[in-house]
């Protein structure tokens, strides 16, 4: 009968730690990061002002100019430390040589210990126009549409032996390169849980169960002796 309180305590401790595990996992995945950018369009070389809020104050924020807000290739990036209230601001420059299509400016935070993504937010940015010329630089070639004419002469002979010719002109239009598909122009968000707290709570739960079982076994040995 004396063993019953030990196992009840062990069960209660396990249930308590499991509830903390579930709550911790839910809270870790909460998305709070938000950014705004200005301007939203411009040529290569444009300096984009990035203002954000809702960042975890103990982790740096990586701001990147990417091909897609949802995990695209990073073309340029900077890192900024959030203020005590979770706000931050920085500037990122549109790389030279990029195409005139829509990209994204993305801000994210990861767990330095595990490398896991905590949360991120992105806004689209459309590259339009040509970067300012620099000394010695060669102006980019702008695709143009060319129209050429082809004349075809078809002779005909009438019943009286008269020869006539009819000229037909056909216009040919050169193909113009198509613009690659563009991303949506609205911002996007997503989050993934930070598993650090989950791992710590799981270890504590395991230690708690082992301690309770050890106490129970010790009590059984004392009773047997």
NUNU-997241 format. One record per residue: residue in one letter; x, y, z of N, C-alpha, C in turn. Coordinates in pm, 1 decimal, decimal comma. Example, Ala and Ser with C-alpha at 12.3 -4.5 7.8 and 13.67 -1.06 7.14 Angstrom:
% NUNU-997241
A  1319,0  -569,0  780,0  1230,0  -450,0  780,0  1320,0  -330,0  780,0 $
S  1285,0  -225,0  708,0  1367,0  -106,0  714,0  1290,0  3,0  787,0 $
This chain:
% NUNU-997241
X  81,5  -121,0  0,0  0,0  0,0  0,0  85,7  127,2  0,0 $
X  208,7  114,7  57,7  293,4  233,4  65,0  347,3  273,1  -71,7 $
X  348,8  179,1  -167,5  402,6  210,1  -299,6  306,7  294,3  -382,5 $
X  178,9  291,8  -348,0  78,1  359,4  -428,8  101,4  509,7  -438,9 $
X  132,3  583,7  -328,8  156,0  728,1  -341,4  272,5  761,4  -433,3 $
X  376,5  677,3  -433,8  492,6  703,8  -518,7  454,2  700,0  -665,2 $
X  379,3  596,5  -703,3  339,6  584,4  -843,2  238,3  691,2  -882,6 $
X  152,9  734,1  -788,4  59,6  843,2  -818,0  134,5  974,1  -841,7 $
X  237,4  997,9  -758,8  319,5  1118,0  -777,3  390,6  1112,6  -911,4 $
X  443,6  993,1  -946,3  512,0  976,4  -1074,3  417,9  1004,4  -1191,0 $
X  295,9  952,9  -1182,5  197,7  974,6  -1288,7  160,0  1121,2  -1301,1 $
X  138,9  1186,2  -1186,2  102,4  1328,5  -1189,1  215,1  1413,0  -1247,4 $
X  339,7  1381,2  -1208,9  453,8  1455,5  -1260,3  467,2  1437,6  -1410,8 $
X  447,5  1316,9  -1459,3  457,7  1289,5  -1602,2  351,2  1365,4  -1680,4 $
X  227,3  1364,6  -1630,4  119,3  1436,5  -1698,6  145,4  1586,5  -1700,3 $
X  199,8  1638,9  -1590,1  230,0  1782,0  -1583,7  336,8  1820,3  -1685,3 $
X  442,5  1739,9  -1694,5  549,5  1770,3  -1787,9  504,7  1753,5  -1933,0 $
X  416,9  1656,2  -1957,9  364,3  1639,2  -2093,7  280,5  1759,8  -2134,1 $
X  201,4  1813,6  -2040,3  121,7  1933,1  -2071,2  211,9  2052,2  -2100,0 $
X  322,5  2065,9  -2023,1  417,3  2172,9  -2052,5  480,3  2153,4  -2189,1 $
X  505,5  2029,1  -2226,5  563,2  1998,9  -2357,3  471,8  2044,6  -2469,9 $
X  343,4  2016,4  -2456,7  248,1  2055,5  -2560,4  233,9  2206,7  -2566,7 $
X  225,7  2272,1  -2451,5  212,3  2417,2  -2449,8  336,4  2483,8  -2505,4 $
X  454,0  2434,1  -2466,2  578,9  2491,1  -2515,2  592,1  2477,9  -2664,3 $
X  551,1  2362,8  -2721,0  558,0  2343,6  -2864,9  465,3  2437,1  -2939,0 $
X  347,5  2464,1  -2880,7  252,1  2555,0  -2945,3  302,1  2699,0  -2943,5 $
X  355,7  2740,8  -2827,6  403,0  2878,3  -2816,1  524,8  2903,4  -2903,7 $
X  609,8  2799,6  -2922,0  731,2  2819,1  -3000,4  700,9  2846,3  -3146,4 $
X  584,9  2797,4  -3194,4  552,8  2813,4  -3334,6  475,7  2940,2  -3366,1 $
X  454,4  3026,9  -3265,8  375,7  3147,8  -3287,3  449,9  3245,1  -3377,9 $
X  378,7  3296,9  -3477,7  438,5  3391,8  -3571,2  406,4  3534,3  -3527,9 $
X  509,7  3613,6  -3505,7  489,0  3753,5  -3469,4  568,3  3846,7  -3559,4 $
X  664,3  3796,0  -3634,5  752,6  3878,8  -3715,6  677,2  3943,3  -3831,6 $
X  697,9  4074,4  -3850,2  636,6  4148,1  -3960,0  738,5  4248,9  -4013,8 $
X  736,7  4271,9  -4145,7  822,0  4376,2  -4202,7  743,1  4456,2  -4306,0 $
X  788,0  4579,3  -4327,7  741,1  4661,8  -4438,8  865,2  4712,3  -4511,6 $
X  851,8  4730,5  -4643,1  965,7  4776,9  -4721,8  927,1  4901,1  -4801,5 $
X  1026,1  4983,1  -4831,5  1005,4  5104,7  -4910,3  1134,7  5137,6  -4984,0 $
X  1127,9  5151,3  -5117,1  1011,5  5137,1  -5205,6  979,1  4990,3  -5234,0 $
X  873,2  4968,1  -5313,4  832,7  4833,5  -5352,0  876,0  4799,7  -5494,4 $
X  931,4  4897,0  -5564,9  979,4  4873,3  -5701,3  1096,0  4967,7  -5730,6 $
X  1184,2  4926,5  -5822,8  1298,0  5010,6  -5858,5  1399,4  4932,0  -5939,0 $
X  1499,1  4999,1  -5995,6  1600,5  4933,7  -6078,0  1707,5  4867,2  -5991,9 $
X  1797,5  4789,0  -6053,2  1911,9  4735,0  -5978,5  1990,0  4848,1  -5913,7 $
X  2039,4  4823,7  -5792,1  2110,5  4926,7  -5717,8  2022,2  5005,3  -5623,1 $
X  1891,1  4980,9  -5625,4  1799,7  5051,8  -5535,8  1825,0  5011,1  -5390,8 $
X  1831,4  5108,0  -5300,8  1843,8  5081,6  -5157,1  1703,5  5067,8  -5098,0 $
X  1672,2  4950,3  -5046,2  1539,2  4921,8  -4990,9  1544,4  4936,5  -4839,5 $
X  1458,9  5021,8  -4785,6  1448,8  5040,0  -4640,8  1355,6  4933,1  -4584,4 $
X  1404,1  4857,1  -4486,7  1326,8  4748,5  -4426,8  1301,5  4781,5  -4280,0 $
X  1173,9  4785,3  -4240,3  1135,2  4812,4  -4102,3  1054,3  4694,6  -4051,1 $
X  1090,5  4643,0  -3933,4  1022,6  4524,4  -3881,7  983,4  4537,1  -3736,4 $
X  899,8  4442,4  -3692,8  855,6  4435,6  -3554,3  825,8  4290,5  -3519,1 $
X  809,5  4264,6  -3388,9  771,7  4131,7  -3344,1  883,6  4029,3  -3343,4 $
X  1009,8  4074,3  -3348,3  1121,7  3980,9  -3348,6  1155,3  3937,5  -3205,9 $
X  1210,9  3816,9  -3191,3  1262,6  3773,8  -3062,0  1390,5  3852,7  -3034,2 $
X  1396,9  3915,8  -2918,9  1505,6  4008,8  -2891,2  1640,1  3940,1  -2868,2 $
X  1639,7  3808,9  -2842,9  1765,2  3739,9  -2813,9  1825,4  3671,1  -2936,1 $
X  1768,1  3697,1  -3055,3  1817,4  3632,4  -3176,6  1831,0  3735,8  -3288,6 $
X  1935,5  3727,3  -3371,0  1949,5  3820,9  -3483,0  1845,6  3795,1  -3591,6 $
X  1817,9  3897,8  -3670,5  1724,7  3885,7  -3783,1  1805,3  3890,8  -3912,7 $
X  1784,3  3792,7  -3999,3  1849,4  3793,9  -4130,5  1750,6  3848,8  -4232,7 $
X  1790,8  3954,1  -4302,4  1708,8  4014,0  -4408,0  1777,3  3983,8  -4540,6 $
X  1701,4  3927,4  -4635,5  1761,1  3883,5  -4762,3  1676,1  3927,4  -4880,6 $
X  1743,5  3952,4  -4992,6  1677,3  3977,1  -5121,0  1679,4  3842,8  -5192,9 $
X  1560,8  3783,1  -5212,3  1553,2  3644,4  -5259,1  1468,3  3631,7  -5385,2 $
X  1488,0  3520,4  -5455,6  1411,6  3494,8  -5577,5  1267,0  3460,4  -5547,0 $
X  1239,7  3410,9  -5427,7  1103,2  3378,6  -5386,9  1094,8  3390,1  -5235,8 $
X  983,4  3447,2  -5186,9  967,3  3462,9  -5042,5  958,1  3331,7  -4968,8 $
X  912,9  3228,3  -5035,3  897,5  3096,9  -4973,1  1020,5  3010,4  -5000,6 $
X  1131,5  3047,3  -4940,5  1251,3  2964,5  -4949,8  1329,5  2976,2  -5078,5 $
X  1323,4  3090,5  -5147,3  1397,1  3109,3  -5271,6  1546,1  3131,3  -5247,4 $
X  1620,8  3141,3  -5355,8  1765,0  3161,6  -5348,9  1796,3  3303,8  -5303,6 $
X  1888,3  3317,0  -5208,8  1928,1  3448,1  -5158,5  2029,1  3511,2  -5253,4 $
X  2002,2  3635,2  -5297,9  2090,8  3708,6  -5387,0  2170,7  3815,5  -5313,0 $
X  2121,9  3857,8  -5197,2  2191,3  3954,3  -5111,9  2128,6  3944,8  -4973,6 $
X  2207,3  3965,1  -4868,7  2151,1  3957,3  -4734,4  2232,3  4040,1  -4634,9 $
X  2162,5  4083,2  -4528,9  2224,2  4156,2  -4418,1  2167,4  4099,9  -4288,8 $
X  2235,6  4126,5  -4177,2  2189,6  4080,0  -4046,8  2176,9  4199,1  -3954,1 $
X  2069,9  4200,5  -3873,3  2043,3  4313,1  -3784,4  2001,2  4259,6  -3648,0 $
X  2038,3  4331,5  -3541,3  2001,6  4294,1  -3404,7  1876,0  4369,7  -3362,7 $
X  1771,3  4300,7  -3318,1  1647,2  4369,1  -3278,1  1667,6  4456,2  -3154,3 $
X  1582,4  4557,8  -3140,0  1579,8  4641,0  -3020,8  1510,1  4565,1  -2907,3 $
X  1508,6  4625,3  -2789,1  1448,5  4560,6  -2672,3  1298,8  4536,3  -2689,4 $
X  1233,7  4615,9  -2774,6  1089,8  4599,1  -2796,9  1059,3  4510,7  -2918,5 $
X  1161,6  4449,3  -2977,4  1139,8  4359,2  -3090,2  1137,4  4426,7  -3225,6 $
X  1159,4  4556,5  -3231,7  1161,9  4626,7  -3360,1  1303,8  4627,5  -3416,5 $
X  1312,9  4650,1  -3546,9  1443,9  4657,6  -3611,7  1429,5  4730,3  -3744,3 $
X  1540,1  4779,9  -3795,1  1539,9  4845,8  -3926,2  1677,1  4829,3  -3988,8 $
X  1678,8  4818,5  -4122,2  1803,4  4802,9  -4195,5  1779,4  4840,5  -4340,8 $
X  1881,9  4834,0  -4420,5  1872,5  4863,6  -4563,7  1939,9  4752,8  -4641,5 $
X  1875,8  4708,1  -4748,1  1933,5  4607,8  -4835,0  1927,7  4659,2  -4978,5 $
X  2031,4  4632,6  -5055,7  2042,9  4687,7  -5190,7  2011,3  4581,5  -5295,3 $
X  1932,2  4620,7  -5396,2  1900,9  4530,2  -5507,1  2029,6  4500,6  -5583,9 $
X  2066,1  4374,4  -5601,1  2193,1  4342,1  -5668,8  2193,7  4387,2  -5814,2 $
X  2312,2  4415,0  -5864,9  2327,5  4448,9  -6005,7  2308,4  4323,6  -6091,1 $
X  2258,2  4343,5  -6212,6  2246,7  4233,6  -6307,5  2124,0  4147,4  -6293,4 $
X  2031,6  4180,1  -6201,9  1911,2  4099,2  -6188,0  1811,4  4134,0  -6298,3 $
X  1723,0  4039,7  -6328,4  1622,4  4060,2  -6432,6  1511,1  4151,7  -6384,1 $
X  1438,4  4207,7  -6477,3  1324,7  4294,2  -6443,2  1200,8  4208,4  -6420,5 $
X  1197,6  4141,0  -6306,6  1083,3  4059,5  -6265,3  1059,2  4085,1  -6116,2 $
X  967,1  4012,1  -6057,1  934,8  4030,5  -5915,9  1015,6  3935,1  -5827,6 $
X  1075,9  3991,0  -5724,9  1152,1  3915,3  -5625,7  1084,2  3934,0  -5489,9 $
X  1158,5  3911,0  -5381,9  1102,8  3931,0  -5247,7  1212,5  3975,0  -5152,3 $
X  1172,3  4053,1  -5051,6  1259,6  4085,7  -4939,3  1206,2  4006,2  -4820,6 $
X  1291,2  3921,6  -4764,0  1248,3  3826,8  -4661,0  1327,7  3848,7  -4532,5 $
X  1256,3  3849,6  -4418,9  1320,3  3856,8  -4287,6  1289,4  3728,1  -4212,0 $
X  1388,9  3672,9  -4143,4  1367,6  3548,1  -4070,2  1455,6  3543,1  -3946,8 $
X  1412,8  3460,1  -3851,5  1492,4  3431,0  -3733,0  1503,2  3280,1  -3716,7 $
X  1622,7  3234,7  -3684,0  1646,1  3092,6  -3659,4  1705,3  3075,2  -3521,4 $
X  1699,2  2953,3  -3470,9  1758,1  2921,1  -3341,4  1907,0  2896,0  -3361,1 $
X  1995,8  2977,8  -3303,8  2139,8  2958,1  -3324,4  2189,3  2822,4  -3276,9 $
X  2122,9  2765,5  -3175,5  2168,7  2638,6  -3119,4  2135,8  2520,4  -3209,7 $
X  2016,5  2522,0  -3271,5  1972,3  2407,6  -3351,5  1968,9  2436,3  -3500,7 $
X  1969,0  2566,1  -3539,5  1956,7  2601,4  -3680,9  1814,3  2594,3  -3732,4 $
X  1717,7  2560,6  -3646,2  1578,7  2550,4  -3688,7  1515,4  2686,5  -3710,9 $
X  1430,3  2694,6  -3813,0  1361,3  2819,7  -3844,4  1251,3  2845,5  -3742,1 $
X  1246,4  2967,5  -3688,2  1142,3  3004,3  -3591,9  1023,9  3068,7  -3664,0 $
X  1049,8  3178,5  -3736,9  943,1  3243,9  -3814,1  1005,1  3335,9  -3918,2 $
X  921,9  3373,3  -4017,6  968,7  3465,3  -4120,3  851,8  3540,0  -4181,5 $
X  885,4  3647,5  -4254,2  784,3  3730,5  -4321,4  850,1  3792,2  -4443,1 $
X  775,5  3800,7  -4556,3  835,0  3860,2  -4675,7  737,1  3954,4  -4745,1 $
X  794,9  4050,7  -4817,1  720,2  4142,0  -4904,5  781,1  4133,4  -5044,1 $
X  697,7  4145,8  -5146,3  747,9  4138,4  -5282,8  811,2  4270,5  -5324,6 $
X  908,0  4261,1  -5415,8  974,0  4378,0  -5472,8  992,0  4353,4  -5622,2 $
X  946,1  4449,5  -5704,9  954,4  4435,4  -5849,8  1070,4  4518,4  -5904,2 $
X  1161,9  4451,2  -5972,4  1273,6  4520,9  -6035,8  1226,0  4573,8  -6170,2 $
X  1236,0  4704,8  -6189,5  1192,9  4768,7  -6313,4  1287,2  4882,7  -6345,4 $
X  1321,4  4897,4  -6473,5  1410,3  5005,0  -6513,7  1554,0  4956,8  -6523,3 $
X  1641,7  5049,7  -6552,8  1783,4  5019,5  -6573,2  1864,6  5092,0  -6468,7 $
X  1967,8  5025,6  -6417,3  2053,7  5086,7  -6316,9  2127,1  5206,8  -6375,7 $
X  2158,0  5308,5  -6293,6  2232,8  5425,1  -6343,1  2365,3  5383,1  -6405,3 $
X  2402,5  5449,4  -6515,5  2525,9  5414,5  -6585,9  2647,3  5454,0  -6504,3 $
X  2751,5  5373,9  -6512,1  2877,4  5402,8  -6444,9  2985,1  5425,5  -6550,2 $
X  3088,3  5502,7  -6517,7  3193,7  5528,9  -6616,7  3254,8  5398,7  -6669,5 $
X  3264,0  5391,5  -6801,5  3322,5  5273,2  -6863,0  3226,6  5157,7  -6879,3 $
X  3102,8  5175,0  -6830,3  3006,7  5066,0  -6839,1  2942,9  5062,5  -6976,5 $
X  2903,7  4944,0  -7018,3  2835,7  4926,6  -7146,4  2686,1  4923,2  -7122,8 $
X  2612,4  5003,0  -7197,3  2467,3  5008,3  -7180,2  2406,2  4873,8  -7214,0 $
X  2309,0  4826,2  -7132,8  2246,1  4697,1  -7160,0  2167,1  4699,7  -7289,9 $
X  2160,9  4586,3  -7353,2  2087,1  4574,9  -7478,1  1940,4  4552,2  -7446,8 $
X  1854,7  4636,2  -7499,3  1710,6  4624,4  -7477,4  1649,3  4551,2  -7594,9 $
X  1579,1  4437,7  -7570,8  1518,2  4363,5  -7681,8  1418,9  4449,3  -7758,6 $
X  1423,7  4444,6  -7890,3  1329,7  4518,9  -7974,0  1262,9  4424,1  -8071,4 $
X  1150,1  4468,3  -8123,1  1075,4  4388,8  -8220,6  1103,7  4442,8  -8360,2 $
X  1149,2  4357,2  -8450,7  1182,9  4397,2  -8586,5  1082,5  4338,1  -8684,7 $
X  1041,6  4421,9  -8782,7  947,8  4378,3  -8885,7  1018,0  4383,4  -9020,4 $
X  1021,9  4274,0  -9092,0  1082,5  4268,7  -9225,4  976,7  4227,7  -9326,0 $
X  997,9  4269,7  -9451,8  901,6  4238,2  -9557,7  966,9  4148,3  -9662,3 $
X  891,4  4049,9  -9707,5  937,2  3958,9  -9812,0  844,7  3973,6  -9932,8 $
X  902,4  4005,4  -10051,2  823,5  4025,4  -10173,8  835,9  3901,4  -10261,9 $
X  722,5  3846,2  -10299,2  718,8  3728,8  -10386,5  650,8  3766,7  -10518,0 $
X  718,8  3742,6  -10633,0  664,4  3774,7  -10765,5  617,6  3645,2  -10832,6 $
X  489,7  3642,7  -10870,6  432,6  3525,1  -10935,3  384,9  3563,2  -11076,7 $
X  459,2  3527,2  -11184,8  417,0  3560,6  -11322,2  299,8  3473,6  -11367,4 $
X  210,1  3534,1  -11450,2  97,1  3460,3  -11510,2  90,4  3494,2  -11658,5 $
X  46,3  3401,1  -11740,5  34,0  3419,2  -11886,2  -113,6  3409,6  -11924,4 $
X  -164,0  3514,9  -11991,0  -305,0  3515,6  -12030,8  -322,3  3434,2  -12158,9 $
X  -447,9  3417,5  -12196,5  -479,2  3339,0  -12318,3  -424,1  3405,3  -12443,3 $
X  -402,8  3535,7  -12439,5  -351,4  3606,9  -12557,8  -199,6  3612,4  -12560,8 $
X  -136,5  3552,2  -12457,5  9,1  3549,9  -12454,6  70,3  3664,3  -12377,7 $
X  -11,9  3744,2  -12308,2  41,3  3855,5  -12230,1  90,6  3804,0  -12094,2 $
X  212,7  3845,8  -12057,1  270,5  3802,8  -11928,1  253,7  3916,3  -11826,6 $
X  193,1  3882,9  -11710,6  178,0  3980,4  -11602,0  238,4  3920,6  -11474,4 $
X  279,4  4007,6  -11383,0  338,1  3962,2  -11255,6  265,9  4028,8  -11139,8 $
X  239,4  3950,5  -11035,5  173,2  4001,0  -10914,5  268,6  3989,2  -10796,4 $
X  293,4  4099,6  -10728,8  384,4  4099,8  -10613,7  305,0  4085,7  -10484,4 $
X  347,9  3993,8  -10398,2  283,2  3971,9  -10268,6  383,4  4001,5  -10157,6 $
X  344,9  4087,9  -10065,4  433,1  4125,4  -9954,6  388,0  4056,4  -9826,8 $
X  482,0  3986,6  -9761,4  451,8  3917,8  -9634,9  537,1  3977,8  -9525,0 $
X  471,7  4021,4  -9418,7  544,1  4081,3  -9305,6  585,2  3972,5  -9204,8 $
X  707,7  3980,2  -9158,6  758,5  3884,4  -9060,5  799,0  3959,9  -8935,2 $
X  748,5  3915,7  -8821,8  777,4  3981,8  -8694,0  872,2  3896,3  -8612,6 $
X  982,1  3957,7  -8566,7  1079,1  3883,9  -8485,4  1019,1  3854,2  -8348,4 $
X  1056,2  3739,1  -8293,5  1004,0  3698,6  -8163,1  1058,8  3788,7  -8053,5 $
X  974,0  3821,6  -7957,7  1014,2  3903,1  -7843,3  1023,6  3814,7  -7720,5 $
X  1133,4  3823,3  -7640,9  1145,3  3739,1  -7521,8  1028,4  3760,2  -7427,0 $
X  979,9  3652,9  -7368,6  867,9  3661,8  -7275,6  919,3  3686,4  -7135,0 $
X  836,2  3748,9  -7055,1  873,3  3777,2  -6916,8  844,2  3656,4  -6830,8 $
X  941,0  3612,6  -6749,6  916,3  3497,1  -6662,8  799,2  3522,5  -6570,1 $
X  740,9  3414,6  -6517,5  626,9  3427,2  -6428,0  661,0  3507,7  -6302,9 $
X  567,5  3584,9  -6254,1  590,9  3670,8  -6140,2  524,9  3614,1  -6015,0 $
X  580,9  3648,1  -5900,0  522,7  3607,1  -5773,9  404,3  3697,7  -5740,8 $
X  320,5  3655,0  -5645,3  215,6  3745,1  -5598,6  277,2  3871,2  -5540,2 $
X  206,2  3983,3  -5549,4  260,3  4110,4  -5500,9  225,3  4135,7  -5354,9 $
X  157,5  4041,6  -5289,9  122,7  4057,5  -5149,1  227,5  3990,9  -5061,4 $
X  231,8  4033,6  -4935,5  326,4  3974,3  -4841,7  283,4  3834,7  -4801,8 $
X  374,7  3761,4  -4741,5  343,3  3625,8  -4696,9  403,4  3599,3  -4561,8 $
X  353,1  3497,9  -4492,5  406,5  3464,8  -4361,7  400,5  3314,5  -4340,5 $
X  481,9  3268,7  -4248,5  479,6  3129,4  -4208,5  564,1  3115,7  -4084,1 $
X  549,6  3004,1  -4016,8  631,2  2981,4  -3897,5  654,7  2833,6  -3879,6 $
X  762,7  2802,8  -3812,2  794,5  2666,5  -3775,3  838,8  2668,5  -3630,2 $
X  808,2  2561,5  -3553,7  839,4  2562,3  -3411,0  988,3  2560,1  -3382,8 $
X  1027,1  2627,7  -3274,8  1162,9  2621,8  -3221,9  1165,3  2506,0  -3123,1 $
X  1240,3  2401,2  -3153,3  1234,1  2277,6  -3075,7  1322,0  2277,3  -2951,7 $
X  1389,7  2386,1  -2919,8  1478,1  2387,4  -2804,0  1401,5  2360,5  -2675,5 $
X  1291,2  2434,8  -2653,5  1211,9  2416,3  -2533,4  1153,3  2276,4  -2527,3 $
X  1112,1  2222,8  -2641,3  1054,5  2088,7  -2646,1  1157,1  1986,0  -2600,0 $
X  1282,1  1998,7  -2645,6  1387,2  1904,1  -2608,4  1415,7  1910,9  -2458,9 $
X  1423,9  2033,3  -2405,0  1451,6  2050,4  -2262,3  1342,5  1988,4  -2177,7 $
X  1216,0  2013,0  -2213,1  1104,5  1959,4  -2135,1  1100,5  1807,4  -2144,9 $
X  1131,9  1752,8  -2263,2  1133,7  1607,7  -2278,3  1238,6  1545,4  -2187,5 $
X  1355,5  1609,7  -2177,3  1461,1  1557,9  -2088,5  1415,8  1563,7  -1943,2 $
X  1353,5  1676,6  -1903,3  1304,1  1689,1  -1765,7  1196,9  1585,4  -1735,5 $
X  1109,9  1559,7  -1832,8  1005,4  1458,5  -1811,9  1066,5  1321,3  -1790,6 $
X  1166,6  1288,0  -1870,7  1232,3  1158,3  -1857,4  1300,1  1144,4  -1721,3 $
X  1371,6  1250,9  -1678,1  1438,1  1247,9  -1548,6  1337,2  1235,9  -1435,0 $
X  1222,9  1304,0  -1448,6  1121,0  1296,6  -1345,4  1064,2  1156,5  -1330,7 $
X  1038,3  1092,3  -1444,5  984,7  955,5  -1440,0  1087,6  860,5  -1380,8 $
X  1213,3  874,1  -1421,7  1318,6  786,6  -1369,2  1336,9  805,1  -1219,1 $
X  1330,5  930,5  -1173,1  1344,5  957,1  -1030,3  1230,7  894,3  -951,0 $
X  1109,5  905,3  -1005,5  994,4  846,9  -935,4  1004,1  695,2  -929,8 $
X  1046,3  634,8  -1040,5  1060,6  489,1  -1042,9  1172,0  444,9  -948,5 $
X  1282,1  523,5  -944,2  1391,2  489,8  -852,6  1346,6  494,6  -707,9 $
X  1266,7  596,0  -674,0  1215,1  605,1  -537,1  1125,1  487,5  -504,6 $
X  1046,3  445,7  -602,0  958,3  330,9  -580,4  1037,0  202,8  -558,4 $
X  1140,8  181,7  -638,4  1223,3  61,4  -623,2  1296,5  60,8  -489,0 $
X  1344,7  180,4  -447,8  1412,9  189,0  -318,4  1320,0  153,5  -204,7 $
X  1195,3  198,5  -215,9  1098,6  167,8  -111,7  1068,0  18,5  -108,3 $
X  1064,2  -44,6  -227,9  1038,4  -188,2  -233,4  1153,5  -265,4  -168,1 $
X  1276,3  -222,3  -193,4  1393,2  -290,2  -133,1  1392,9  -275,8  20,0 $
X  1357,8  -158,7  70,1  1352,0  -141,1  213,4  1246,9  -230,0  275,4 $
X  1135,2  -244,6  206,0  1026,9  -327,0  258,1  1068,9  -472,7  258,2 $
X  1143,1  -512,8  151,5  1185,7  -653,5  142,4  1289,5  -687,5  248,0 $
X  1374,4  -588,6  283,6  1476,4  -617,0  383,3  1419,5  -612,7  525,6 $
